[in-house]
Amino acid sequence: MTNFRKLTAVALASALLGGTSYATYEHFGKPDTISTWVSNATPFIKARLDGAASAKADAPAAGAPAAMIPADFSFASKKATAAVVHIKSTLKPERTVSQMQIPDEFRDLFGGRNPFGQQAPEGKMEKPQATGSGVIINPDGYIVTNNHVIQGAETLEVTLADKHTYKAKVIGSDPNTDIALIKIEAKNLPALSFGNSENVEVGQWVLAVGNPYNLTSTVTAGIVSAKGRSINILGENAKAPIESFIQTDAAVNPGNSGGALVDLNGNLIGINTAIASQTGSFAGYSFAVPSSIAHKVVEDISKYGSVQRGYLGVGISEVDAAKVKSFDLKVDRGVRVENFADQSAAKEAGIKIGDVITKIDNHDIAGVPQLQEAVAQHKPSDKVNVTVNRDGVEKVLSVTLKGISEPSVADRSSSAVMEQLGVELKDLTNQQKKEYGIGSGAQVTAINAGKIRQGTDMEEGFVITKIDKTPVANAREAVKMLQGKKGGVMIEGLYPGNDEVQYFAIGL
């Protein structure tokens, strides 16, 4: 279950411990640790145990010896560990095509025989498991975690800090930010409040709390190393990935995914998501989704069932020295508008190609991640003030954000059966039909909580060519066909690059 992705010379590993993989423990010499001592010659932040406030130490008089005072993390640790949970995901069995059995009600669709050529072995197949972390954000049992912690899960088991265990259900998830919301049936739970990640400063002390390698309630300390990091880890599973990570040097390892990043007052400022490593273990860099993004996602999911995200509708690139010289730009920070999407909100508001966006609602925009983070906090129809530099002249334009317009994608919210199945579909392009060697079909672009995830091992990218032996013309036709189905349904199709026909049986 642990995924690895390249970040220049190192691999990015989603901090999720696979149930079929086991941590290897080795004996090391005493490692270099983050010092818990700071000199009062430099102002520092110390969390009081009563949590009432933070204090700064006064600098000593010139020439006086510098006293060493410990930075106390105990208040934030106690507060955070009480609200951080352990999540165990039981995944669908790892089945090969030859192992899959066809239910009796579908056998006559294939002439009474197993279409895969072999009889599946007797006995119960072992189900792999994976573990991660989560954060209680509401006393009534709402928990925020990473999408990759719960993705593909058949069942979820949550263990609290007090060792009580509950079954959890998925309320919703957002692959674009790798954030998910789950719920357990419990009351009066300890919960963390969302802090304001926009006020977090580079160099500030933070704590990472989670369950690395199944070591529950583990706290590590570090500082914020950078903000607004884009590490290109979400692109494979997301249509419009939003990456503006908080980078820290707090130790985070497999199993920490979905855990809390808190400030010294115990406020939730991020959800730990990934590490940069050559080995899959911590090597000095960890990344968290900022609370400004996570809070918006879970709030939308709880209110609307899905994320309501507004878009400017622009293609952009980072301003650098080469662009300043090439386009004779008058500013050296921001993002340059390169093109527009269809029905672009930015274009309708008067923004032009070549404009450099420098601020959103008076917040400075240094690069693409900052722009994504600023806009991601808004929903369609929200108005934002966009400051652009156009040939050295600064202009402030009011933009009414729009949602993504995808007329070729079947809208699952408009179809009860698509909600039940938990899938999203889109039409195939002519080029795709030619590449796949088929005349028609509908491609699965997302698999959410629903019967497809629970009862099959279908993966995103699968192309549906037939439903109960009837050819599928496009996404809209597939939805229409499924809407009228009752009982057993056989879905037939293939994966791009593989000519072998695959079959998935579901019940409606």
C-alpha positions in Angstrom: 0.0 0.0 0.0 2.9 2.3 0.4 3.3 4.5 -2.7 6.6 5.9 -3.9 6.9 8.9 -6.2 10.0 10.8 -7.5 11.0 14.2 -6.2 14.1 15.1 -8.2 16.7 12.6 -6.8 14.6 11.2 -4.0 11.3 9.4 -3.9 8.2 10.7 -2.2 6.5 8.1 -0.1 2.9 8.5 1.0 3.2 7.8 4.8 1.0 4.8 4.8 2.1 1.4 6.2 0.8 -1.5 4.0 -0.6 -4.5 5.8 1.3 -6.9 3.6 4.6 -5.1 4.4 6.4 -5.1 7.7 8.7 -2.5 9.2 12.3 -3.6 9.6 13.8 -2.5 12.8 17.6 -1.9 12.9 19.9 -0.9 15.7 21.5 2.5 15.2 23.8 4.6 17.2 22.3 7.5 19.1 20.9 9.8 16.4 21.2 13.5 16.2 18.0 14.9 17.7 16.3 18.2 17.5 17.5 20.2 20.5 14.9 21.0 23.1 17.0 23.9 24.4 17.0 27.4 23.1 19.0 30.4 24.3 17.1 33.3 25.8 19.4 35.6 23.9 16.9 35.0 21.0 13.1 35.4 21.4 11.3 32.0 21.4 7.8 30.7 21.8 7.1 28.5 24.8 3.7 26.8 25.2 2.4 27.2 28.8 0.9 24.1 30.4 -2.4 26.0 31.0 -2.6 26.8 27.3 -3.6 30.4 28.0 -0.9 32.1 26.0 2.6 32.0 24.6 5.5 34.0 26.0 8.7 35.5 24.7 11.8 35.5 26.8 13.6 38.8 27.2 17.1 39.0 25.8 19.8 39.3 28.5 21.9 42.4 28.9 25.0 42.8 26.7 27.8 40.6 27.9 25.6 38.6 30.3 25.9 34.8 30.1 23.1 33.2 28.0 20.9 31.0 30.2 19.5 27.8 28.6 15.7 27.3 28.9 13.9 24.1 27.7 11.1 24.5 25.2 8.2 22.7 26.8 6.1 20.7 24.3 4.0 18.8 27.0 0.8 20.9 26.8 0.5 20.5 23.0 1.5 16.9 23.2 -1.2 16.0 25.8 -3.9 17.9 23.9 -3.0 16.4 20.5 -2.4 12.8 21.4 -5.9 12.6 23.0 -7.5 13.5 19.7 -5.3 11.5 17.3 -6.6 8.1 16.3 -5.2 4.9 14.8 -6.9 3.8 11.6 -6.8 0.2 10.2 -8.1 -0.3 6.7 -9.1 -3.8 5.6 -8.8 -3.8 1.8 -10.4 -5.9 -0.8 -8.7 -9.3 -1.4 -5.8 -9.3 -3.9 -7.5 -11.3 -6.6 -6.2 -12.3 -9.9 -8.5 -12.7 -12.9 -8.1 -16.5 -12.7 -9.1 -16.5 -9.0 -12.3 -14.5 -9.3 -15.5 -16.5 -9.0 -18.7 -15.5 -10.8 -21.9 -15.5 -8.7 -24.4 -18.1 -9.8 -26.9 -15.5 -11.0 -24.3 -14.4 -13.6 -23.2 -17.7 -14.9 -25.9 -17.9 -17.6 -24.5 -14.7 -19.1 -21.4 -16.8 -20.0 -23.1 -20.0 -21.0 -22.9 -21.4 -17.5 -19.1 -21.4 -17.4 -16.4 -19.4 -15.6 -15.3 -16.9 -18.3 -11.8 -16.7 -16.7 -11.0 -20.3 -17.7 -10.2 -21.6 -14.1 -12.1 -22.4 -11.0 -11.3 -20.1 -8.1 -9.6 -21.8 -5.2 -11.8 -22.9 -2.3 -11.5 -21.1 1.1 -11.5 -17.6 2.2 -9.0 -15.2 0.6 -6.8 -13.3 2.9 -7.6 -9.6 3.0 -4.6 -7.2 3.2 -4.6 -4.4 5.7 -3.0 -1.0 6.0 -2.7 1.5 8.8 -2.7 5.2 9.2 -3.7 8.0 11.5 -6.6 10.5 11.8 -7.6 13.5 13.9 -10.9 13.9 15.8 -12.2 17.4 14.8 -15.7 17.1 16.3 -16.8 15.6 19.6 -19.5 13.6 17.8 -17.0 11.4 16.1 -16.0 13.2 12.9 -12.4 12.4 11.9 -10.2 13.9 9.2 -7.5 11.8 7.6 -5.8 11.4 4.2 -7.7 10.1 1.2 -4.9 7.5 0.6 -5.5 6.1 4.1 -9.1 5.1 3.3 -8.9 4.6 -0.5 -9.9 1.1 -1.5 -10.9 0.2 2.0 -13.7 -2.4 2.5 -13.9 -1.7 6.3 -12.3 0.9 8.6 -11.5 0.3 12.2 -10.6 3.3 14.4 -8.8 3.0 17.8 -8.8 6.0 20.1 -6.1 7.0 22.4 -8.0 5.3 25.3 -7.9 2.0 23.3 -11.6 2.0 22.6 -12.3 0.6 19.1 -15.0 1.6 16.6 -16.1 0.8 13.1 -16.0 3.9 10.8 -17.8 4.9 7.7 -16.5 7.2 5.0 -18.5 10.5 4.7 -16.5 11.7 1.7 -13.1 12.3 0.3 -11.2 14.6 -2.0 -8.3 13.2 -4.1 -7.4 16.7 -5.3 -6.1 17.5 -1.8 -5.7 13.9 -0.4 -8.2 14.7 2.4 -11.0 12.5 3.6 -13.7 12.7 6.3 -14.8 9.6 8.2 -17.1 9.1 11.2 -17.5 6.8 14.2 -20.6 6.4 16.4 -19.3 8.0 19.6 -20.0 11.1 21.6 -18.1 13.6 23.8 -14.7 12.8 22.3 -11.6 15.0 22.7 -11.3 17.1 19.5 -8.7 19.5 18.1 -9.7 22.9 16.7 -8.4 24.0 13.3 -5.7 26.7 13.6 -4.9 29.3 11.0 -2.1 27.8 8.8 -1.8 31.2 7.0 -0.3 32.6 10.2 2.3 29.8 10.5 5.8 31.1 10.1 8.9 29.4 8.8 11.1 28.5 11.8 8.1 28.1 14.1 8.1 25.0 16.4 5.5 22.3 15.4 4.7 18.8 16.6 3.7 15.8 14.4 1.4 13.3 16.1 0.5 9.9 14.7 1.1 6.2 14.7 4.3 5.4 12.8 5.0 1.7 12.3 1.9 1.0 14.5 3.6 2.7 17.4 0.5 4.5 18.7 0.4 8.1 20.1 3.9 9.1 18.9 4.9 12.8 19.1 7.9 14.3 17.3 9.0 17.9 17.2 10.5 20.1 14.5 10.3 23.4 12.9 8.4 24.7 9.8 11.1 24.4 7.0 9.0 26.0 4.2 5.5 26.8 3.1 3.7 26.5 -0.2 5.6 23.4 -1.3 4.4 21.6 -4.5 5.9 18.1 -4.7 3.7 16.6 -7.5 2.5 13.7 -5.5 -1.3 14.0 -6.1 -1.3 14.2 -9.9 -1.9 10.4 -10.5 -5.2 10.3 -8.6 -6.5 13.8 -8.9 -8.1 15.7 -11.8 -7.1 19.1 -10.5 -4.5 18.5 -7.7 -3.9 21.3 -5.2 -0.6 21.2 -3.5 0.6 23.9 -1.1 2.2 21.8 1.6 3.7 22.9 4.9 7.2 21.4 5.0 8.7 20.5 8.4 11.6 18.5 9.8 9.5 16.8 12.4 10.0 13.1 12.0 7.1 11.4 10.1 7.1 7.8 9.0 4.8 5.2 7.4 1.7 5.1 9.5 1.7 8.9 10.2 -0.4 9.7 7.2 -3.6 11.5 8.3 -2.1 12.5 11.7 -1.9 15.9 13.2 0.6 18.7 12.7 0.0 21.1 15.6 1.5 24.4 17.0 2.6 24.7 20.6 -0.9 25.6 21.7 -2.2 22.3 20.3 -4.1 23.8 17.4 -4.4 21.8 14.2 -2.4 23.5 11.5 -1.9 20.6 9.1 -2.6 17.0 8.2 0.6 15.0 7.8 0.6 13.5 4.3 4.0 12.6 2.8 7.7 12.3 3.3 10.7 12.8 1.0 12.9 9.8 1.3 15.2 7.4 -0.7 14.2 4.5 1.6 10.5 5.1 2.5 11.5 6.1 6.0 12.0 9.6 7.3 15.1 11.4 5.9 14.6 14.9 7.1 11.6 16.3 5.2 7.8 15.8 5.8 4.8 17.5 4.2 1.4 18.4 5.6 -1.8 19.7 4.0 -2.4 23.1 5.6 -5.4 23.5 7.8 -6.7 26.3 5.5 -7.3 23.6 2.8 -8.2 20.7 5.0 -10.9 22.7 6.9 -12.6 23.9 3.7 -12.6 20.3 2.3 -14.2 18.7 5.4 -16.6 21.5 5.9 -17.9 21.2 2.3 -18.1 17.4 2.6 -20.1 17.6 5.8 -22.5 20.2 4.4 -22.8 19.3 0.8 -21.5 15.8 0.4 -18.7 16.9 -1.9 -16.2 19.7 -2.2 -17.5 23.0 -3.7 -14.4 24.5 -5.3 -14.2 27.7 -7.3 -11.8 28.2 -10.1 -10.3 31.2 -11.9 -10.1 29.2 -15.2 -6.5 30.2 -16.1 -3.4 28.4 -17.2 -0.5 29.8 -15.2 3.3 29.5 -14.8 5.7 30.7 -12.1 7.5 34.0 -12.6 11.3 33.4 -12.6 14.4 35.3 -13.9 14.0 33.8 -17.3 10.4 34.9 -17.7 11.2 38.4 -16.4 13.9 38.7 -19.0 11.9 37.0 -21.8 8.7 39.0 -21.3 10.2 42.1 -19.9 8.1 41.7 -16.7 8.0 44.5 -14.2 7.8 42.2 -11.2 9.9 39.2 -10.2 7.3 37.3 -8.0 3.9 35.9 -8.8 2.3 33.8 -11.5 1.9 34.7 -15.2 -1.4 34.0 -17.0 -0.6 31.8 -20.0 -4.0 30.9 -21.3 -7.7 30.5 -20.4 -10.1 27.6 -19.9 -13.4 27.6 -21.6 -15.8 30.0 -19.9 -13.0 31.4 -17.8 -14.0 33.5 -14.8 -10.7 35.4 -15.0 -11.1 36.2 -18.6 -14.7 37.5 -18.1 -13.4 39.7 -15.3 -10.9 41.4 -17.6 -7.7 39.5 -16.8 -5.4 39.1 -19.9 -2.8 36.7 -21.1 0.6 38.1 -19.9 -0.8 39.5 -16.7 1.1 38.6 -13.5 -1.1 37.8 -10.6 0.6 39.1 -7.4 -2.2 39.0 -4.9 -5.5 37.3 -4.1 -7.7 39.3 -1.6 -4.6 41.2 -0.6 -2.6 38.0 0.2 0.7 37.9 -1.6 1.1 35.3 -4.3 4.7 34.2 -4.7 4.0 31.1 -6.9 1.5 28.5 -8.1 1.0 26.7 -4.8 0.1 30.0 -3.0 -2.4 30.8 -5.8 -3.9 27.3 -5.6 -4.2 27.5 -1.8 -5.8 31.0 -1.9 -8.4 30.1 -4.5 -9.1 26.6 -3.0 -10.6 28.2 0.1 -13.5 29.5 -2.0 -16.5 28.0 -3.7 -18.2 28.7 -7.0 -19.9 32.2 -7.1 -17.6 33.6 -4.5 -16.0 36.9 -5.4 -12.2 37.4 -5.0 -10.1 40.5 -5.6 -7.2 39.6 -7.9 -4.3 42.0 -8.2 -2.4 41.8 -11.4 0.6 43.6 -12.8 0.1 44.5 -16.4 3.1 46.2 -18.1 4.2 47.7 -14.8 0.7 49.0 -13.9 -1.1 47.4 -10.9 -4.8 46.6 -11.3 -7.3 45.1 -8.9 -10.1 43.1 -10.6 -13.1 41.5 -9.0 -13.5 37.9 -10.2 -16.6 35.7 -9.6 -15.3 32.2 -9.4 -16.8 29.3 -11.4 -16.9 25.6 -11.0 -15.3 23.2 -13.5 -17.5 22.7 -16.5 -17.2 19.1 -17.7 -20.3 18.3 -19.9 -18.8 15.0 -21.0 -18.6 13.7 -17.4 -21.7 12.0 -16.0 -22.7 13.9 -12.9 -23.1 11.3 -10.2 -24.9 13.8 -7.9 -27.8 13.8 -10.5 -28.1 10.1 -10.5 -29.1 8.0 -7.5 -27.6 4.8 -9.0 -24.2 6.5 -9.6 -24.2 7.7 -6.0 -24.9 4.1 -5.0 -22.1 2.7 -7.1 -19.7 5.5 -6.2 -18.2 6.0 -9.6 -17.7 8.9 -12.0 -17.6 8.4 -15.8 -16.5 10.3 -18.9 -16.7 9.8 -22.6 -13.8 8.4 -24.6 -12.1 10.7 -27.1 -11.8 9.4 -30.7 -8.0 9.1 -30.1 -8.6 6.9 -27.1 -11.1 4.7 -29.0 -8.4 4.2 -31.7 -5.7 3.4 -29.1 -7.9 0.9 -27.2 -9.2 -0.7 -30.3 -12.8 -0.2 -29.4 -15.7 1.7 -31.0 -17.4 3.0 -27.9 -17.4 3.0 -24.1 -17.2 5.0 -20.9 -14.1 5.4 -18.8 -14.1 5.4 -15.0 -12.4 8.5 -13.7 -13.0 8.2 -10.0 -14.1 5.5 -7.5 -15.6 6.8 -4.3 -17.4 5.1 -1.4 -20.0 2.8 -2.9 -20.8 -0.7 -4.2 -18.1 -0.7 -6.8 -15.4 -0.1 -4.2 -17.0 -2.5 -1.6 -17.7 -5.4 -3.9 -15.1 -5.3 -6.7 -11.4 -4.6 -7.3 -12.2 -2.2 -10.2 -9.6 0.5 -10.6 -9.8 4.0 -12.0 -9.1 4.1 -15.7 -11.3 1.0 -16.4 -13.2 1.3 -19.7 -16.8 0.0 -19.6 -17.7 -1.5 -23.0 -20.8 -3.5 -22.1 -23.4 -3.7 -19.3 -25.2 -7.1 -19.2 -23.9 -7.8 -22.7 -25.4 -4.6 -24.1 -22.8 -2.3 -25.7 -22.2 1.0 -24.0 -22.0 4.0 -26.3 -20.8 6.7 -23.9 -21.0 7.9 -20.3 -24.5 9.3 -20.5 -25.7 6.0 -22.0 -24.0 4.0 -19.3 -25.8 6.0 -16.6 -29.1 5.6 -18.3 -28.6 1.8 -18.6 -27.6 1.4 -14.9 -30.5 3.5 -13.7 -33.0 0.9 -14.8 -31.2 -2.1 -13.4 -32.4 -4.2 -10.4 -30.6 -7.2 -8.9 -27.4 -8.6 -10.4 -25.5 -6.5 -13.0 -22.4 -7.6 -15.0 -20.1 -4.9 -16.2 -17.6 -5.8 -19.0 -14.7 -3.8 -20.2 -10.9 -3.5 -20.3 -8.0 -1.5 -19.0 -6.0 0.7 -21.4 -3.0 -1.1 -22.7 -4.5 -4.5 -21.8 -6.6 -6.3 -24.4 -7.9 -8.9 -22.0 -11.6 -8.5 -21.2 -12.4 -8.0 -17.5 -15.8 -8.7 -15.8 -17.2 -7.2 -12.6 -20.4 -8.4 -10.9 -22.4 -6.1 -8.7 -25.9 -6.1 -7.2 -28.3 -3.2 -7.4 
